[in-house]
Amino acid sequence: MALCQNAPAAPFAEHADAMSDPTQSPGQADVDADAVQGLPEEPTADAADPAAVEGAEPASAARVRKRPKPGERRVQILQTLATMLEQPGAERITTAALAARLSVSEAALYRHFASKAQMFEGLIEFIESSVFTLVNQILEREASGAEQTQRIVTVLLQFGEKNPGMTRVMVGDALVFEHERLTARMNLFFDRVESQLRQTLRLAAEAAGSSTPTVDAQALASALTALTVGRLQRYARSGFKRLPTEHLDLALRRLSA
């Protein structure tokens, strides 16, 4: 998926909020606006409105036409798909509905994506890239395994909270009627999260003097991953009313105790 460093547009504009400020506690993570690449503003329409060039000769009208830059239409399609996924009850989004929302033909969509599954893969790629960019920054900035663990969980939940449409993809609700490989890919995403948590929790267990750091890390990583997925599911199924970061500090302290 084509990403850029321009100011992002909704619903992606706020996803950079998920980056924790290393000077703050997990429950008080602030925005690092440059932490994650964002998607650009929606491009201009493929052709100028005829009313805007009223009285102009056809040749003049042709000169003022503006087409999206390479990749911008793909980004616009993904932005619109994510926005539509934010609507509660949107069990299945058809390409016809997506095309109508964009005021283009279905054929125009397929010039940029071979299938709807590829559109969802574009969203999943964005989730993977965004979240693991943040995770890597946490690992670089924080030496403590316990702090790394808490901030990784916090960042993941904040990302979902700021991107409701993405949350429905992450927990699989938006993928129920789609190709099974999409669900498998999201499952691998959480497997990767759990694997990273095992590494940071092993560091924490060793620092605490545990005689069984590997066993401790495996058990707690599984519990924290289940907590993360469960909170994201509750957020999606409550119509985005129950925030996934609700009382998160206390929950993490109790699980990590």
Backbone torsions as a table, in degrees:
resi	resn	phi	psi	omega
1	MET	NA	134.3	-178.7
2	ALA	-74.7	120.3	178.2
3	LEU	-118.6	156.6	177.8
4	CYS	-141.3	175.4	-178.5
5	GLN	-96.2	6.5	-179.7
6	ASN	-68.1	166.1	177.4
7	ALA	-59.8	126.1	-174.8
8	PRO	-75.3	156.4	178.2
9	ALA	-107.7	157.9	179.3
10	ALA	-59.6	144.4	4.7
11	PRO	-89.6	7.1	-174.6
12	PHE	-87.3	-10.1	-172.1
13	ALA	-60.0	-32.2	-172.4
14	GLU	-97.9	-0.7	-173.7
15	HIS	-68.7	-20.8	177.3
16	ALA	-68.9	-14.3	177.1
17	ASP	-60.9	-17.9	-175.2
18	ALA	-72.1	-8.2	-178.4
19	MET	-80.8	125.3	179.9
20	SER	-76.7	135.8	169.7
21	ASP	-73.6	123.6	-174.8
22	PRO	-64.1	-9.4	179.9
23	THR	-93.1	-0.2	-174.2
24	GLN	-117.5	164.7	177.0
25	SER	-74.3	161.4	-176.5
26	PRO	-56.9	-35.1	-177.7
27	GLY	-79.4	-3.4	-176.8
28	GLN	-123.7	31.0	-177.4
29	ALA	-64.2	132.5	-179.5
30	ASP	-103.2	-178.5	-176.4
31	VAL	-84.9	133.4	164.9
32	ASP	-111.7	96.3	-169.0
33	ALA	-61.0	-26.0	-178.6
34	ASP	-98.0	7.4	-173.0
35	ALA	-69.5	-33.4	-174.7
36	VAL	-131.3	142.7	175.3
37	GLN	-64.7	144.4	178.6
38	GLY	-116.0	171.0	177.4
39	LEU	-96.1	145.8	-175.0
40	PRO	-74.0	170.3	174.9
41	GLU	-59.7	154.9	179.5
42	GLU	-60.9	136.4	-178.2
43	PRO	-72.1	165.6	175.9
44	THR	-69.7	163.9	-177.9
45	ALA	-65.2	162.1	-177.7
46	ASP	-62.0	-31.9	179.8
47	ALA	-140.0	149.8	-179.5
48	ALA	-66.7	149.0	175.9
49	ASP	-63.2	127.9	180.0
50	PRO	-54.6	-31.4	-179.6
51	ALA	-65.4	-26.7	-177.3
52	ALA	-74.1	-18.0	-179.7
53	VAL	-121.8	34.2	-178.5
54	GLU	-56.5	133.0	178.5
55	GLY	89.2	-9.8	-178.7
56	ALA	-81.3	152.3	175.6
57	GLU	-71.4	153.6	179.8
58	PRO	-52.4	-40.5	-179.6
59	ALA	-64.1	-37.6	178.8
60	SER	-66.7	-41.5	179.5
61	ALA	-60.9	-38.3	-179.4
62	ALA	-63.4	-34.7	-177.1
63	ARG	-69.4	-25.4	-176.3
64	VAL	-95.9	1.0	177.5
65	ARG	-66.5	140.9	179.6
66	LYS	-125.6	129.7	177.6
67	ARG	-112.3	151.1	178.7
68	PRO	-59.0	147.8	173.8
69	LYS	-66.9	162.4	179.8
70	PRO	-54.0	129.0	179.0
71	GLY	90.8	-20.5	-176.0
72	GLU	-67.7	-37.6	179.4
73	ARG	-66.6	-37.7	175.7
74	ARG	-59.9	-44.5	179.3
75	VAL	-62.7	-42.0	179.8
76	GLN	-62.1	-41.0	178.5
77	ILE	-62.3	-44.8	-179.1
78	LEU	-67.5	-39.2	176.6
79	GLN	-59.3	-45.2	-177.4
80	THR	-67.7	-41.6	176.7
81	LEU	-59.4	-45.4	179.7
82	ALA	-63.4	-39.0	178.6
83	THR	-64.5	-42.4	179.0
84	MET	-64.6	-32.7	178.8
85	LEU	-69.3	-17.2	178.6
86	GLU	-74.7	-13.5	-177.9
87	GLN	-79.6	119.0	178.5
88	PRO	-57.1	138.1	179.0
89	GLY	88.5	2.3	179.3
90	ALA	-82.5	72.1	-174.8
91	GLU	-61.8	-40.9	-178.6
92	ARG	-143.3	127.5	178.3
93	ILE	-103.7	121.4	179.5
94	THR	-88.0	158.3	176.4
95	THR	-65.7	-29.0	177.7
96	ALA	-64.4	-44.4	179.2
97	ALA	-66.2	-39.5	179.1
98	LEU	-65.0	-43.5	178.8
99	ALA	-63.3	-40.6	179.3
100	ALA	-63.8	-39.5	179.5
101	ARG	-63.5	-33.2	-179.6
102	LEU	-89.6	-6.3	-176.7
103	SER	59.7	42.0	175.4
104	VAL	-132.4	173.0	177.1
105	SER	-84.6	160.2	175.5
106	GLU	-61.0	-35.9	178.6
107	ALA	-59.3	-34.3	178.9
108	ALA	-64.7	-35.5	177.3
109	LEU	-63.2	-42.0	-175.1
110	TYR	-76.0	-6.4	170.8
111	ARG	-74.0	-20.8	-177.6
112	HIS	-109.2	-27.4	178.7
113	PHE	-135.0	134.6	-178.3
114	ALA	-70.2	-23.1	-178.1
115	SER	-159.3	168.9	176.1
116	LYS	-66.7	-31.8	177.8
117	ALA	-59.3	-36.6	177.5
118	GLN	-66.3	-31.9	176.8
119	MET	-64.6	-44.7	178.1
120	PHE	-65.9	-35.0	176.2
121	GLU	-63.4	-33.9	175.3
122	GLY	-62.3	-40.7	177.3
123	LEU	-66.5	-41.2	-179.4
124	ILE	-65.2	-40.1	176.4
125	GLU	-59.9	-38.5	178.8
126	PHE	-65.7	-42.6	177.8
127	ILE	-60.7	-50.3	-178.5
128	GLU	-58.9	-49.7	-177.8
129	SER	-62.3	-45.4	-177.3
130	SER	-64.2	-51.1	-175.0
131	VAL	-65.8	-45.9	-175.3
132	PHE	-77.7	-19.6	168.6
133	THR	-64.2	-43.7	178.6
134	LEU	-66.4	-42.1	179.0
135	VAL	-60.0	-45.2	179.9
136	ASN	-62.5	-36.5	178.2
137	GLN	-67.1	-38.0	177.3
138	ILE	-62.4	-45.1	-179.5
139	LEU	-62.2	-34.0	179.8
140	GLU	-75.3	-32.8	-172.3
141	ARG	-91.7	-24.7	-172.7
142	GLU	-120.9	125.7	-177.1
143	ALA	-87.9	-28.9	-176.5
144	SER	-73.2	128.4	177.8
145	GLY	-61.8	-37.7	-179.5
146	ALA	-66.1	-43.0	179.1
147	GLU	-67.4	-41.0	177.2
148	GLN	-57.2	-45.1	-178.2
149	THR	-60.5	-51.5	-176.6
150	GLN	-62.5	-38.1	-177.0
151	ARG	-75.6	-31.9	175.8
152	ILE	-63.5	-46.6	178.6
153	VAL	-62.0	-43.5	-179.1
154	THR	-62.4	-46.2	-179.2
155	VAL	-60.2	-43.7	-178.3
156	LEU	-63.9	-42.9	179.3
157	LEU	-70.5	-36.1	176.7
158	GLN	-65.9	-38.2	177.7
159	PHE	-60.4	-46.5	178.7
160	GLY	-63.7	-39.9	-179.3
161	GLU	-63.3	-38.7	-178.3
162	LYS	-81.4	-14.3	-177.6
163	ASN	-130.8	75.6	-174.5
164	PRO	-56.8	-41.5	179.4
165	GLY	-61.5	-39.5	177.7
166	MET	-65.0	-34.4	179.7
167	THR	-60.2	-40.1	179.9
168	ARG	-65.7	-28.7	174.1
169	VAL	-73.8	-44.6	-176.4
170	MET	-59.7	-41.6	-177.6
171	VAL	-89.5	-1.9	174.4
172	GLY	91.1	-6.8	-178.3
173	ASP	-59.8	-37.6	-178.1
174	ALA	-80.7	-5.9	-174.4
175	LEU	-108.5	2.9	-173.7
176	VAL	-56.1	-42.6	-176.6
177	PHE	-98.8	10.6	-176.9
178	GLU	-102.9	-177.6	-177.0
179	HIS	-63.3	139.5	-175.1
180	GLU	-63.1	-22.9	-180.0
181	ARG	-65.0	-24.8	179.1
182	LEU	-69.1	-44.5	176.8
183	THR	-63.0	-41.5	178.7
184	ALA	-60.7	-38.3	-179.2
185	ARG	-68.6	-38.6	177.4
186	MET	-68.7	-34.3	175.1
187	ASN	-61.8	-40.0	177.0
188	LEU	-65.0	-33.4	176.8
189	PHE	-59.3	-47.8	-179.4
190	PHE	-72.8	-29.5	172.8
191	ASP	-61.7	-39.6	179.4
192	ARG	-67.5	-39.4	176.2
193	VAL	-60.7	-46.8	-179.1
194	GLU	-62.4	-39.8	178.3
195	SER	-61.5	-41.2	178.3
196	GLN	-65.8	-39.6	178.1
197	LEU	-64.3	-36.8	177.2
198	ARG	-59.4	-39.1	-179.3
199	GLN	-67.3	-45.9	-178.6
200	THR	-70.4	-34.6	179.3
201	LEU	-71.5	-30.5	175.6
202	ARG	-65.9	-40.6	175.3
203	LEU	-59.5	-43.5	-179.5
204	ALA	-64.8	-41.5	-179.3
205	ALA	-66.5	-39.7	178.1
206	GLU	-65.5	-40.4	179.1
207	ALA	-65.3	-29.8	179.9
208	ALA	-84.8	-1.6	177.5
209	GLY	82.0	22.1	179.8
210	SER	-65.0	141.0	176.7
211	SER	-84.0	-12.3	179.2
212	THR	-132.7	62.1	-174.1
213	PRO	-62.3	-35.9	-178.6
214	THR	-67.8	-45.8	178.9
215	VAL	-63.6	-44.3	179.0
216	ASP	-59.6	-45.3	-177.4
217	ALA	-64.4	-41.8	-179.8
218	GLN	-62.7	-44.3	-177.8
219	ALA	-66.1	-45.7	-176.5
220	LEU	-73.0	-35.2	177.5
221	ALA	-63.2	-40.0	177.1
222	SER	-63.0	-42.8	-179.5
223	ALA	-66.2	-41.4	-179.0
224	LEU	-69.8	-35.9	176.9
225	THR	-66.1	-42.5	177.3
226	ALA	-62.5	-40.3	177.1
227	LEU	-60.5	-45.1	-178.2
228	THR	-63.3	-49.5	-179.6
229	VAL	-62.8	-42.8	-179.5
230	GLY	-62.4	-40.9	179.0
231	ARG	-68.0	-37.6	177.0
232	LEU	-67.0	-39.4	177.5
233	GLN	-63.6	-43.5	179.2
234	ARG	-62.7	-38.5	178.6
235	TYR	-61.6	-47.3	-178.7
236	ALA	-66.3	-43.0	-172.8
237	ARG	-82.9	-8.6	173.3
238	SER	-92.7	9.3	-175.5
239	GLY	70.9	28.7	178.2
240	PHE	67.7	31.3	177.7
241	LYS	-97.2	-38.1	179.9
242	ARG	-88.3	104.1	-174.7
243	LEU	-67.7	137.1	-178.2
244	PRO	-68.0	-20.5	179.5
245	THR	-91.7	7.8	-178.4
246	GLU	-60.6	123.6	179.0
247	HIS	52.8	33.6	-174.7
248	LEU	-69.5	-38.0	-179.6
249	ASP	-54.8	-49.3	-177.8
250	LEU	-63.8	-43.8	-179.5
251	ALA	-60.9	-43.3	-179.7
252	LEU	-68.1	-37.5	178.4
253	ARG	-63.9	-42.4	-179.0
254	ARG	-67.1	-41.6	-179.3
255	LEU	-69.9	-30.9	-176.8
256	SER	-88.5	-8.0	-175.8
257	ALA	-67.7	NA	NA
